[in-house]
Amino acid sequence: MNIRETPTKSRILGVGFSSCTQPNQHARQKINPIACPGLGTGIGRVPYTEAGRQMVLAYDDFLYPPKHLNCIVAAQRQLQIWEGGDFK
């Protein structure tokens, strides 16, 4: 399955970050390192640079989530994923 033209990688990584953060708030043993393999670069046929770019977008969105969400913010985010626009 070719997922080259989809935002799947960014979504998966964003969910991964959130999944690790929530348990860490109350756990005695914290999740420290998170391994992020080249999501989609094997069977999904996503170029390494595109996978890396979407990983950076997901990490940036996790660290600096939008303060509000409206159609303009959503459209800008979508353009960043689809067209490789600036991160901020």
N, C-alpha and C positions, 0 to 999 in steps of 0.2 A: 504494500500500500504506500503510495507516494503522498506524504504530508507536507511537501515542500512549500506549498502556497497557503498554508493554514497557520493560524495563531496558536495552535495546540501547544507548542513548546513553552511559550510564555505562560499560558494558563496552568499547565502542569507544574511548572516550577513555582509559580505563585501559590498554588495550593500546597505544595511541599513546604514552602517557607511558613505558611500559616499553620500547617499541621505540626510543625516542630515548635513553634512559638507558644501555642496554647498549652500543651502539656508542661512546658518548661516553667510556666508561671507558678505551679504548685508542686512540682516533682522534686524529690530529694536528689535523684540522679538526673542531671540535665543532659539534653542532647546538645553536644558541642559541635563537632564537625558535621557538615552536611556534604555528602558527595553528590556532585552534579555531573553525571556523564553527558556526553554530547547527545542530548535529547533529539532523537529523530535522524541522527546522522548515519545510522546503519541501514536498516530496512526501510526507514522513512525517506531516505535519499535527500536529506536536507544538507546543503553545503555547511561545512564547519563554521564559516564566517557568519552565516545566517543564524545558525543555532546559537552561537556565541552572542550575537547581537540581541537575540530575543531573550537570552538568559540575563543579559545586562538590563534590558528593559524590565523584566520581572523583578530583579533585585532592586532596581531603582524605585519601582512602583511599591515594593514592599517597605523600603526604608522611608520613602516620602510619598505616602498615599495622598490622593487629592483631598483637599479640605472640604470640598463640596462636589457633587456630581450632577451635571446637567448635560444637555445635548452637545454643547460646545466642548466640554471636557472629554466626554465620551468619544466624540469625533476626532479630537486631537490624539487621544490614546490609540484609537484604531489606525490613524494615519502613521503613527510611530511604528506600530507593529507591521502594517502592510507595506509601507513605502520606505522604511528605514530613516524616518525623520529624526530630528534632534530629540534627545532624551528629556529635556526640560523646555 
